[in-house]
Every structure is written in structure tokens, then in C-alpha cells.
């Protein structure tokens, strides 16, 4: 059996990894939203995609905030918010496939990066053992 200090170090590492994925995902969706607003570059404007990506970034940020202020709920919050974001990416891919929105290589690459990051984050979060440090025996 691991000592409290060893387990606590593992918990901190898992929580840090979980939060790192959330921060990367927030940044990815925020940048995609800015791109679709025409702020980062011209030619990729799509207002509905910008709104959807902004909402997803906000939901991921809420998951991050929960992980900071309620560490024992971090894993559940990350799973739900990343799952929501992945659902949004799937909707975006379907929209592209049926002809709604821009059809550029950059859009395909952004959606692929979003999906890959979210799936990797979900797998890492599912595997993470995030527990309340206060619940460990003395």
C-alpha cells in the first residue's frame, strides 16, 4: 500500500494532467471561435460556428473552474464537459459533411485536432484517479 504522500503525489499529477487537457481544449476552441469570427484571419468566417465554439470553450472553462474549486469533482466535471465538447465537434463535422459552413482544409484540420485532443483528454481523464486529498488516511 502506498503512503499518503505517494498517493497524494499521484493524485496531484492526475489532477494537473486533467487540468492541462482542459486548458489546451479551452484555448483550441477559443482560437477556433476567433478564427470563425474573422478576428485571427479572413476567409474563414462562419458566425454559427464561432458561437458554438465559444459556448464549448465556456463549458470547458466551467469544467476547469470546478476542477480548481472542487478537486474531488474534477474528474466528473472534466468527463462531462469534454463529452459535451466532443458532441459539439461531431455536430460540426456533420454540418461540414452536409455542406453547411466553410469547407477549407483548415476547417478539416481544426475539427480533427479538436476531436483528437478531446478523445485523448477523455481517455486520460477516465484513467485518472482524482480523489479528495482530505479523504486519505493519516
C-alpha positions as CSV (number, residue, x, y, z in Angstrom):
1,X,0.0,0.0,0.0
2,X,1.3,3.4,-0.9
3,X,1.9,6.0,1.8
4,X,-0.3,9.1,1.9
5,X,2.5,11.2,0.4
6,X,3.0,8.9,-2.5
7,X,-0.8,8.7,-3.2
8,X,-1.1,12.4,-2.9
9,X,1.6,13.0,-5.4
10,X,-0.2,10.7,-7.9
11,X,-3.4,12.5,-7.3
12,X,-1.8,15.9,-7.9
13,X,-0.2,14.6,-11.1
14,X,-3.5,13.2,-12.4
15,X,-5.3,16.5,-11.5
16,X,-2.6,18.5,-13.2
17,X,-2.8,16.4,-16.3
18,X,-6.6,16.7,-16.3
19,X,-6.5,20.5,-16.0
20,X,-3.8,20.7,-18.7
21,X,-6.1,19.0,-21.1
22,X,-8.9,21.3,-20.2
23,X,-6.7,24.4,-20.7
24,X,-5.5,23.2,-24.1
25,X,-9.1,22.4,-25.1
26,X,-10.3,25.8,-24.0
27,X,-7.5,27.5,-26.0
28,X,-8.2,25.4,-29.1
29,X,-12.0,26.2,-29.0
30,X,-11.4,29.9,-28.2
31,X,-9.0,30.3,-31.1
32,X,-11.3,28.5,-33.5
33,X,-14.1,30.8,-32.4
34,X,-11.9,33.8,-33.0
35,X,-10.9,32.4,-36.4
36,X,-14.6,31.9,-37.4
37,X,-15.3,35.5,-36.2
38,X,-12.7,36.7,-38.7
39,X,-10.5,38.1,-35.9
40,X,-7.5,35.9,-36.5
41,X,-7.7,35.6,-40.3
42,X,-10.1,36.5,-43.1
43,X,-11.9,33.9,-45.3
44,X,-12.9,31.5,-42.5
45,X,-15.9,33.5,-41.2
46,X,-18.9,31.5,-40.0
47,X,-20.9,33.1,-37.2
48,X,-22.8,30.0,-36.1
49,X,-19.5,28.0,-35.8
50,X,-18.0,30.9,-33.9
51,X,-20.9,31.0,-31.4
52,X,-20.8,27.2,-30.9
53,X,-17.1,27.1,-30.4
54,X,-17.3,30.0,-27.9
55,X,-20.0,28.2,-25.9
56,X,-18.0,25.0,-25.9
57,X,-14.9,27.0,-24.7
58,X,-17.1,28.4,-21.9
59,X,-18.4,25.0,-20.9
60,X,-14.8,23.6,-20.8
61,X,-13.8,26.7,-18.7
62,X,-16.6,25.9,-16.2
63,X,-15.2,22.3,-16.0
64,X,-11.7,23.7,-15.3
65,X,-13.1,26.0,-12.6
66,X,-14.9,23.1,-11.0
67,X,-11.6,21.1,-11.0
68,X,-9.9,24.0,-9.2
69,X,-12.5,24.9,-6.6
70,X,-13.8,21.4,-6.0
71,X,-11.0,18.9,-6.7
72,X,-13.0,15.9,-5.7
73,X,-15.4,16.7,-8.5
74,X,-12.6,17.4,-11.1
75,X,-12.8,14.0,-12.9
76,X,-16.6,14.0,-13.3
77,X,-16.6,17.7,-14.4
78,X,-13.9,17.0,-17.0
79,X,-15.7,13.9,-18.3
80,X,-19.0,15.8,-18.7
81,X,-17.5,18.9,-20.2
82,X,-15.2,17.1,-22.6
83,X,-18.0,14.8,-23.6
84,X,-20.2,17.8,-24.4
85,X,-17.4,19.4,-26.4
86,X,-16.9,16.1,-28.4
87,X,-20.6,16.0,-29.2
88,X,-20.3,19.6,-30.4
89,X,-17.3,18.6,-32.7
90,X,-19.4,15.7,-34.1
91,X,-22.2,18.1,-34.9
92,X,-19.6,20.4,-36.6
93,X,-18.3,17.6,-38.7
94,X,-21.8,16.6,-39.7
95,X,-22.5,20.2,-40.7
96,X,-19.4,20.2,-42.9
97,X,-20.3,16.9,-44.5
98,X,-23.8,18.1,-45.4
99,X,-22.5,21.3,-46.8
100,X,-23.1,23.9,-44.1
101,X,-20.2,26.2,-43.3
102,X,-16.7,26.6,-44.7
103,X,-15.1,23.6,-46.4
104,X,-11.4,24.5,-46.2
105,X,-8.5,22.3,-45.3
106,X,-8.1,24.4,-42.2
107,X,-11.6,23.6,-41.0
108,X,-11.0,19.9,-41.5
109,X,-7.7,20.2,-39.6
110,X,-9.3,22.2,-36.8
111,X,-12.0,19.6,-36.3
112,X,-9.5,16.8,-36.5
113,X,-7.3,18.5,-33.8
114,X,-10.4,19.1,-31.6
115,X,-11.5,15.5,-31.9
116,X,-8.1,14.1,-31.2
117,X,-7.4,16.4,-28.3
118,X,-10.8,15.7,-26.7
119,X,-10.6,11.9,-27.2
120,X,-7.1,11.9,-25.7
121,X,-8.3,14.1,-22.9
122,X,-11.3,11.9,-22.2
123,X,-9.2,8.7,-22.1
124,X,-6.7,10.4,-19.8
125,X,-9.5,11.7,-17.6
126,X,-11.2,8.3,-17.5
127,X,-7.9,6.7,-16.4
128,X,-7.1,9.4,-13.8
129,X,-7.6,8.7,-10.2
130,X,-8.6,12.0,-8.8
131,X,-9.6,11.8,-5.2
132,X,-10.1,14.3,-2.4
133,X,-6.7,14.6,-0.6
134,X,-8.6,15.0,2.7
135,X,-10.1,11.5,2.3
136,X,-6.7,9.8,2.5
137,X,-5.9,8.1,5.8
138,X,-3.4,9.8,8.1
